[in-house]
Amino acid sequence: MNSFLGSGWAFPLQLEQGDAAAPDVAMVSDEDLVAQSIWLILATSPGERVQRPDFGCGMHDLVFAVNDTAAAARISDEIRTALIKFEPRIDVLSVVVSSPPGQPTTLLVEITYRVRTTNNVFNLVYPFYLEGGGQ
């Protein structure tokens, strides 16, 4: 276990298998914790958390955008900005936004990042759905 990366509750919250009379909350640590943190940043809109109104990723403001290269660039920029601001344990190497063929309302966001303390490189794909984002 890498003490620099920490440990915390798994998200979504779940109970560990074991003693049914006194269940424990499932925990994650190290790179798994970082990946879950990234997922939470991306899934949260700014203003959604009462105690941290600035926390989250502004890509949710683009849910009604047209699926074009301008929207993809703005989404990529919003994600990169949010990860740099809220996840200091990583270096964002790339953010690529693409649309699968025949799915004009779906964008796949491929994030490649390096965990600073271990120098390990990871890839995370986050689906983003547009409302009526046809071209």
N, C-alpha and C positions, 0 to 999 in steps of 0.2 A: 504494500500500500504506500502510495506517495503522499506524504503528509502535506506537501505544498498544494495539492489539488483538493484535499479535503474529502469529506463525506457528508451525506445528507439524506433526507427522506427521498424515496423513489417517487417519481411522478408519472402517471397519476398515483395518488396514495393507494397503497395496498398493504395487506397484512402478510407477514411471513408465515410459512407453513411451520407448524411446531405445536407448542402447548396451546390447546384450544381455550383453556381457562385463563391464560394471560398472554394473548397474542401480542407480538411486537410489530411495529411499523417497519416495512421493508426499507432497507437502506441501499444506497449506491455510493460509489466512491471513484476517485481517480478520473480516467477519461470518460467513463460512463456518466459521471456527474456533470462533467463539462458538456457532453452531448445533450443531456437533458436540460441544462441551463440554456444552451443555444435554442433548443426547441421552444422553451418557455418564452424567451425573448421574442422569437418570431411569431408565436401564437398570441401575444399580448399586444393590444392596441394602446398607444399612449392615452392616458386618462382613465384606463380601465381599473387601475389599482388606486384606491383612495389614499393610501399613505405614500405612494410613489407615483404621482400623476405623470411624470416624465418617462417612466419605465415603459419599454416596449418598442415595437417597430412600426413606423409610419406607413408601411406598405398597405395596411388595411384601408387607408384612405383611397386606394386605387382599385377597390373591388368592383367599381362600375366603369373602369377604364376600358377602352377598346384594346383588344389584343394586337398590339403593334410594337415595333421596335422602340418607340419612345416610352411606352408603358413599361416594357421589359427593362430599359435602362433606368427608369425612375425606381422601379422595384429593386433592382440590383443595388442602386445607390442607397436607398432606405435601409436595406438589409446590412450592407457594409457599415454604414454609419451607426446603426443600432448595436451591431456586434462589437465594433471598436469602442463604443461608449460603455456598454454594459457587461462585456466579457473580457476582462483584462488577462485572463489565463491563456488566450489564444492570439495568434497572428492570422488574419484573414488572408489567404493566398489567392482565392478567386471566388467570384459569385457569378454563375452562369444561369440565365433565365431562358428557358426554351418551352415551346408548346408541342406536345405530342401530335403527330399527324391525325387529323380528323377530330381533334378535341379542342375547339377554339375557346372554350371557357376554362381550360386547365393550363396552368403554367407549372413547370417543374423547376424549382430553384436548387441548383447543385452548388453546395458550398464546400470548398476545400480549405481546411484550416490546419495550423500547426499548434500543438500544445507546447507552450513555451518551456515548461520545466522538464519535459521529457524529449522534446524535439520530434515527437511522433506526428505524422501527418494523417488526417482523417478526412472523410468525405461524408456529407449529410445531404440527403435530398428531401426538400420540403415542398409539398404540393400547395399551390395557391390557386383558389378558384375564383374566377371572374363571374359576375352576374351579367349575362348577355354580352360577353366580350367578343362577339363575332367580328370579323374584319370587314 
